[in-house]
Amino acid sequence: MRTPFIIGNWKMNMDTEKVRDFSEKLKKIDLNENVRAGICAPYIFLKEMLDEFADKNIKIGAQNAHWEDSGAFTGEISAEMLRQIGVNLCIIGHSERREYFGETDDTVNKKLIKLFEKEMIPVLCVGENIDMREAGRHKEVVDKQIKRDLASIDKDKVSKMVIAYEPIWAIGTGKSATPEQAQEMCKHIRSIIGTLYDSDTAGSVTIQYGGSMNPDNVKELMNMPDIDGGLIGGASLDAEKFSKLINFEN
Ligand code: PGA
């Protein structure tokens, strides 16, 4: 059985005061221990978040990492640096990084290889834009991303990772994919993993849906058989809303 995994993606949001306020509030709320939870915060808040949640069942993650351990890469943070401070979760290949920061399937692949080497859990984001969806080419787009992103990565690693299906048209728009649309693609992703690897690996990999997930639609989405979790942007910035997402079964 796959354990549900709810991860917040703060993107370039929050500030010192808001982080403190969020942590204080979230720590006071009882969270379902049977749901895995994580928060991917801006680099600058990671140390504080690690300290705040050290004895809580919440993983603290980054939103990107460089594939080299060190070197002349001004402005970058390596997976090795993150590992050293205790970060063990990292988003890779988010559509915003692919769109605005030149992330390609090749760099995503290098980053994934490095995160596995550092024994971190990668959250690989894939998903189509509205044009591809309207042209009926969404599965084709996601197939290509997954095949290229996972090139040369073996099945033991894939079975422990997270793949987040995030249709770009649903991100930050308030217009979530329907549970049926999300299920269809998550099932498809599981079948690609089955074809590339084997049925055990397909059965073990955690597949999340992301794109305007919120306390009102989480239950319906999580009820779908191939949706194992959520990657949540906007609704993860508020401790109360985020706790409702983790406690979706209540
Ligand atoms: P959203 O973002 O929940 O605000 O739509 C999701 C994401 O980009 O990970």
Residues whose N, C-alpha, C, O or C-beta is under 5 A from the ligand:
A	BS01	PGA	N9 A170 I171 G172 T173 G210 G211 S212 M213 L231 I232 G233 G234
